[in-house]
Amino acid sequence: MLRFLLSPRWIGLAIFVVAMAVTCYVLGGWQYDRWEQRKADNAVVEANLEAKPAPVSDVLADGWDPDLEYRTVSATGTFDSAHEVTVRFAHRDSQPGVQVITPLRLTDGRVVLVDRGWIQGPRNGEAPEDVPAAPTGPITITGWLQPASTADTAATTPRDGQVRAVNSARWTKFLGSEPLPGYIEMTEPKQDGLKAPEDPDLGTGPHLFYALQWYFFMGLALLGYVWFARDEVRNQRQAKLTRSA
């Protein structure tokens, strides 16, 4: 009764179904792993946000670590307004603007880049004329560590007072000294005229839904094969009964 499964047509269908099922299983596992990784990353970010501020020089003593993103840090020094740069095309809530990056020269002699905040600007990406000046004199700030951008050299090297993305490694020549890796998104003290950084997105995204969707397609392919095979068996039985009648 099941000899039809060995026919070329059914062998071809079986190969197609197996290939489809394996593909769906692999894609489902990939999306599930991404969901698990997102949860793990969120847990690290939440712990970093809740941590007490630690001196940035101590936190970065061993260099940058991906688990340091959104680590709450403090820094004491003096803003170097002469080397202030704005980040072009930093849209927020669909509004054009720039991020204001000002180096902070620490009391230990090192330098760290500080994102003092966002201000609305022209759509061409240029800095507005009313960018609030950085505080003068010694200051202690707190904020969240952020990783360097992976954008290319042209986008991250200060030129005419602007960049497209922030990577402190590209500021060494501009500053005359190598800054600490990453940069700080300043949360305190508040800056009049500048908007503080937005809270991180701690959602898990659609990955779990996509994983379940791929597993559903896998089950649908296997069940479909079984359903068609059973239907073929019923048709053969019906044809046999008809011939016997």
N, C-alpha and C positions, 0 to 999 in steps of 0.2 A: 504493500500500500504506500510505503514511503519511498519507493524506488525513484519517484519523480524528482526527489531532492538531489539525485546524482546526475540529473540532466544538465547540459551546459547552461540553460537559462537559469535554473535554480542555483547552480554553483556560482554563477556570476552574481546573482542577487545576494547570496550568502556572503560573498567576498565584499560586496558593496556595503552590506549591513554591518559586518564586522569592522570594516574600515571606518564607517561613520560612527559606530559605537565607541571605538578606541579614540577617535579624534575628539568626540564629545567628552569622553572621560578625562582625557589629557587637559582639554581646555577648562573643564569644570574644576579639576585639581589646581590648575594655574590660578584661576580666579579665587578659589578658596584660600590658597596660600597668600595671595595678595590681601585678602580680608584679614587673615591671621597676622600678617606683617603690619598692616595698618593699625590693628588693635595694639600690637606690641609697641609700635612707634608712638601711638597716642599715650600709652602708659608712661613711656619715657618722658614725653613732653609734659604730661601732667605732673610728674614727679619734679621735673626741672622748674616748672612754674611755681610749685609749692615750696621749693627749697629756699632757705634763707639766703639773702645776697652774700656772695663770697667775692673777695677781690679778684678782678679779672686776671691780673698777672699770675695769681695762684692757680686759678682754674685752667689757664692756658699754658701752665708751666711746661707741660709735656707736648705742647702743640695741639692742633685741632683734632677732635674726635667727633664723629657723627652724633654720638649720644649727648653732645653738649648743646644741641640746638634748643633754644628757648630756656637755657639755664639762666637763672636769675643771678646777675653779677653786679658788683659795685665798682666804681672807679673814681679816683680822686686826682685832680690835675687842673690844667688850664687849657681852655679851648684855643686852638690855633686857627683863628678866623681868616688869616691870610691864605690858608690852603683849603678853605671851604669849597665844596663842590656840590652841585645838584644833580640828581638822577633824572634824566629826561623821560618823558612819557610815562610817568608813574600815575596811572589812572586810579581813581578811587570812587566807587559808587557812580561809575560812568562819567565822572568829571575829570578833565585833564589837570595835571599838576606835576609837581616835582617833590622828591624826597631831598631833604637838606642834610648833607653829610659833612660833619666838621671833625677834624682830627682833635683828639684830646691828648695832650702831652702829660703823662702821668708823673707823679712825684718821684718815681723810681727811674725816670729818664726815658722810659719806653713810650710808644705812641699807640693808641687804639682809635680806630675809626668809629664815630658815633653818628647814628641816624637820629637827628634831633626831632624829626617829624615831617609831616606832609603839609603842603600848601597848594592851593589851586593856582593854576597858571595858564598861559596861552596854549592853544592846541598844537602849536609848532614845537612844543617841548622846551622852549626857552624858559629860563628862570624869571619869575615876576620881579618887578622892581622893589616890592615891599616885603622881601624875605626878612623876617625878624633876625636881628643880630644875636649872635651867641653871647651868653653871659660872660662878663670879664672877671678876671681874678680867679683865685682857687675855688673849685667847686667839686662837690661829690655827687655823682649821678648813680642811678640804678637803672637796669634795663635787661633786655633779653639778648643772649648771644645768638647770632645768625651766621650761617656758613657763607663762604665766599661763593660768588656766582661762577658758574662754569662757562659763561659766555666768553667769546674770543677776546684777544688782546685789544683789538680796536674798540670794542664795546666797553671795556673796563679800565682803560688807561685814561686818566684825566687829561682833557684837552679843552681849552677855552672855558675852563671852569665847569665842565659837565662830563658825565659818563652816562652810559646806558644801563650799566649794572655795576655792582660793587664787588671788587676783589682786591683786598688789601695788598696782595703780593705785587700788584701792578702799580702801587703808589710809592714804591721805594725811591725811585729817581725823583719823583715829584716832591716828596717830603724831605729827601736827604737822609732818611733812615728807614729801616725796615719796620713796618708796623706789626702789631700782633695779628695773628690769623683771624679771619672772620671780622665781624663788626658787632656793635651793640645797638639795638633798637631802644632808645631811651624812653623810659616810662616815668621817671621822676628826676628832677622836678618838672612840672608842667611848663610848657613853653607857650606864652601868649602868641596867638597868630599861627601856631603850628598844631596840627592834629597828631595825637599820640598814635602809636602803632595799633593795628587791629588785633583782636584776640585770634589765636590760631584756630584753624578749622579742625575740630576733633571728631568729625564724623567719620564713619567707616566706608562711606561711598556705596556704590551699587554692587560691589564685588560679590557679596554673599548671594544676592539675587541672581547675578549672572551665573554663579556656580550652580545654583539650583536649576536654573534654566537649561544649562548644558547637560546636567544629569537627567533632567526630564526628557530632553531630546534623545539621549542615549537609551533610556528606557522605552521611549516611543519607537525607536528604530528596532529594538529587539522584539518588543511586543508586536510590532507591525509584521515582522517576519513570521512570527508564530501564528498570528491571525491569518495571514495569507496562506500559510502551509495548511492550517486546519480547514480553511475554506476550500483548498484544493482537494483535501481528503474527502470532504463532504460531497464535492462535485463528482469525484470518482465513484463514490458509493452510490450516489444518485443515478449516475450513468449506468452502473452495473445492475442496479435494480430495474432500471428502465429496459435494459437489454434482456433481462431475465423474464420480464413480464410478457 
